[in-house]
Amino acid sequence: MIHTVATIVQPGFSPFEFGLACEAFGLDRASDGIPNFDFHIAATEPGLVPSNMGFSITVDEDLAVADAADLVIVTPLPRSRWGVPDERISGVVQRAVARGAWVLSICSGSFVLADAGVLDGRRATTHWMYADTMAARYPKIDVDPGVLFVQDGRIITSAGTAAGLDASLHLMRQELGAEATNRIARRMVVAPQRDGGQAQFIDKPLPVAASHSLAPVTDWMLENLRADLSVEQLAARAHMSPRTFARRFKADLGATPAAWLARQRIIHAQRLLERTDLGLDRIAWESGFGSAAVLRQNFARVVGITPTSYRARFRAVTVELPAVG
C-alpha cells in the first residue's frame, strides 16, 4: 500500500508534469473523504532547482526521502540530459525497483528510468515524439509509442503531458479503488478512466460538429451495459453506416467501440463490488458480462486480481493512509 510519495526534480524540470504529480498525490483531499498521501519533493541537493520555464522552486529535501518512499515519481528532463545519468538518481530508482516500490515516470522521465537500466527487458512508453530516440538508444526496451501509459510490474511509464495524470489515476485505482479514484478525478474535472492502451493522440483532437452525435450514443451505451451492443446497433442509433461509425468512434474517442464498452463494463463492476453486496452472478449481469465466469476472466485480465479479492480490498472504501505532516 502506498503511504509515502516522493517526486524527484532535476534542473530543467518541466513545470506542467511536475504539477501533475503534485495535483495527483500532494493535494489534501480529506474534506472529500479521501485519505492523504505523505507527499515529498526531492532533489539531489536541497535548494533552488531551475525549471525549463525561467523560474526555480525551492526544494527542502534530498534523495533520502525517495529511498524510503512507497512511490517514486520521476519528472521529465531536457533532451540535453538524456543519456547523461545522474548516478545518485539512478541509484534511487534501482533501489526502489529492487525493494518492490512503485516507480512512475511522466513523459521523458522514462529516459531517467532507461538510464538506470530498470526498463531493460520491459515494455515501456514515452511521448510519441521521443519514442524513436528511446528505441534506438535503448534497444533492450520494448518501446510502445502509441499508448497513454504502460504498467510492467510495479513500473509505470507514461506518454507526454496529460497522460501522466491518466497513469496516476490508474495507479490510484489499484491502491484506493474505483470509487475513491472517481471522486479524485471528479474534483480535478478530468475523465476518471482513459485506458492505458488508448492512443496517445486521436485523429480529430477537436471533433467536427457532426461528431457530437456520438455523445448521445455513448450515454445510451452506459445506460444499457447489460445489453448485447453491436456496432450495427450503435451505428443505427448514430444514423451512420457501421463502417463510418466505427471509424468516427475510434477517431473521436481513441478506442474501438468494443474496447471502450469493455472498459466501461469493468468500471461498473468495480463500483458494484465496492458499493453493494450483490453476488458475482448479479454483478456480471448488471455489467453486461453475462456470467460470473466471464466476469472473473475479464476482470482479472484488466484489473489484475479477482473480483472477490477486489471486493475484500476496496469494499466501502476502507483504505486508510496517514495524513500529510
N, C-alpha and C positions, 0 to 999 in steps of 0.2 A: 504494500500500500504506500502511495506517495504521501509523505508528510513534508519533507523539505525540498525546495526547488532552488537551484542556483543557475542563473543566467550569466554566461561568460561574455564579456565585451572586450574587444581589442581595438586598438587605434584604427580609425577609418570605418567604424561600425556604421550600419545603416539604421537611422532612427526609426523608420517605419517598422521594420521587422523586430527591432528591439522593443518598440512599443507594443507589438502584438504579444510578445512574451509577458510583458508587464500587465497588459489588459487581461490576458487569459489566466495567469497564475498569481498575479500580485494584488489584484483588486479585492477589497474587503466586501464580501457578499453575505455577511452574517445576517443582515436585515432581510435577506431573501430566503433565509433558512439554508444557505449553502455554506458548508464548512470551509474555512480559510486554509490556504497553504502557507507554510513558513517560507516566505519568498526572500531570496537574496540576489544581489548583483555582485559579480566577482570580476576582478581584473588581475593580471599578473602582478601589478604593483598598484596599490591604492593611490588615489589622487585623481587628477584630471585625465580623462580619456577623450580624445577628439573624435567626433563623428566625421562622416564624409559630407556633411552639410554646413560646415563652417562654424560649428559650436561644439562645446565639450560638456561632459557631465562629470560630476564628482562621484567616484566610487570609493566606498569606505572599506570594503573587504577584499582580501586576497583570495587565492585559489584554494586555500584550506577549507573554506566553506563548501566548495564544489566537491571536494574529496569526501565530504560527509553527506552529500545530498542524495535523495532518492531519485531525483530527476535532474539531469544536467542539460541545459539548453545552450546551443551554440548558434550565435547570430552571424550574419554574413560578413565576409571580408572583401576588401578591394581586390581586383584582379591581380594587382602587383604583388599581393601576398600569397597567392595560390602557389603551392609547391615550395613555399619557404616557411616551413612549420616552426612554430614556437614549441620547443621540446617540453616546456613546462605545461602547456595546454594539452599537447599530445599525451603526456603522461596522465593528466587528469582524465581525459577521455578513455584511455586504455584501462585505467584502474576502475572507472565507472562500469565499463562493459564487463570487466573481469569479476566484479562483485555482484553483477546482476542488476545494477541500477538502470533506470530508463535513460536513454540519450536521445535528444531531439535536435535536429538541425533544421534551420529555416533558410530557404533559398541557397545561396552559395556557401552557407555554413557547412554544407556537406563536404566541401573541399577540406575543411579542418578535420573532419572525420576520416576522409580519404587519406590525408597526410599522416594521420595517426595509425593507419593500417587496419582500422576496425571494420571497414567495409569490404575488405578483400574476401572474395568468395560469396558475397551477399548481393542481393538486388537492392538498388537504391535509385533515387531521383534527385534532380536539382532543377533550377529554372531551365526551360527548354532551350533558351539561348546559349546556355553553357554546357549542355549535355554532351555535345560532340567533343568539347575540350576535356571534359571529365573522362569520357570513354577512351579517348586517345592517351591521356596522361596516366590513367589507372586501368589498364586492361584486365586486371583481376576482378573489377567491379562490373556487375551486370546492370548497366545504366538504362533505366527506362525513362525516356524523355517525354512521354505523353500523359503522365498521370499526375494527380494532385499531391499525393504522398505515398510512401511505401513503408510498411512495417515489416521488418525482418528480425524476428526475435523481439528483443526489447530496444531495438534501434529504429527510430523513425526519421526518415529524411523527407523533406517537403520541397515542393516546387517554389516558384517565385512569389514574393509579397504575400497576398492574402491567403495563399494556400497554407501558409504556416498556421493560420487560425483554424483551417479545416483539420490539419494534423493535430493541433492542440485539443480541439473538441473530440476528435477520435480517441485520443489518449484519455481524456476526462471520462468519456463514455465507458471505458474499461475500468476506470478507477472509482467513479461516482455513480455510474448507472445512467440510463437514458433519460429518466425524468429530471434528475438534477442537472444534467448537461443541457437538456432542452431549456430549462429555466435560465441557465447561464447564457445560452445563445439568444434567448428572447431579450434579455437585458442588453446584450450587445447589438441587438437588431440585425442579426445575421441568420442565414439558413441553418437550422440545427444539424443538418446532415448533408454533406456532399461526400459521396463515396470516394475512397482513395483512387479507385480505378477510373474516375471521371476524367475526361480530357482536360489538360491544362488550359486550353483555350477552345472556344467554340467558334463556329463559322460566322455567326452573326452576334457579336457582343451586344449590339443594340438592335434587337429584332425589329423587323418591319411591322407595320400596323397589323397586317394580316396574321402575324404570328400570335397576336394577343388572343386569338380564338382558342389557343391551346390551354389558357388558364381555366376556362370552364371545364375542359376535358380532364385536366389533372385534378381539379377539385372533385369532379364526379368520380374519378378513379379512387381517390382517398375515401370517399363515402361508400364505395362499393368494393372494398378489398376482398370480400368473400366471394364475389362473382368470378367466373371464368372469363377474363377480359382478353379478347383477341385484338390484334392490330386492326382487323377488318371492322370489328365493332366500334373500336375507338375512332377509327378514321371516319366512319359514318357519322358519328356524333360531331366530328370536326368539319364535316362536309368536304372531305378530301378523299382522294384515292388512297388506298393503303400504302402505296409506294411513296406518294408525296407526304403523307402523314408521318411515316417512319423517318423520312429524310428531314422533315421540318422539326420533328421532336428531337432528333439527335443534334441538329444544328443549334436549337434554342436551349436545350437542357443539358447537353453534353453527355447523354446516355441514351441507349435504346429504350423504347417503351417497356420492354420486358425487364431490363436491368433496373430501371427506375421503379417499376412496380414491385419487383422482388425486394428492393431495399426498403420501400415503404411498408411492406408486409412484415419485414423483420423488425422495424422500428415499432410498429403497432404491437407485435408480440412482446417486445421488451416492455412496453408500457403496461400491458395486461399482466405480465409476470410480476412487475413491481407493485402494481396498484390494486390487484384483485386476487381472490382466492380460487379463481376458475381453474379447472383441471386442464391438462395439456390437450386433450381432445377438443374441448370447447375453445381454447385459445387458438388451436390450429384452424378450427372452423371460422372463428371470428377474423383471423388474419388472412384467410384465403389459402392456407396450405392443405386443407382437406383432412389430413390425419396427423396424429401425434408423431408417427414415424417420419413423415415428410418434414414436419416442423423441426424435429430433432436434427435431421440430416442437414437441412439448410441453415438452421440456427448455429450449429456447431461449426459449420464451414465459414460462416461470415463473422460470428462473434468470437469464436474460439473456445467456447465452453458450452456445455449442455444447457437447455432451458432450466432444468432443475437446479443446477449449480448456480445459474444466473439468478434465479429467484432467491435462493438461500443467501446470496451475497448482497442483493440490492432490494430485497423486499422492504417496502415502506421507507426506502432511502435512509438506512440506519447507519451510513458511513459517518464516522467521527474522526476529525482531524484536529490537531492542536491549533489554537488561534495564533495569528501572527503576533510576534513580540513576546 
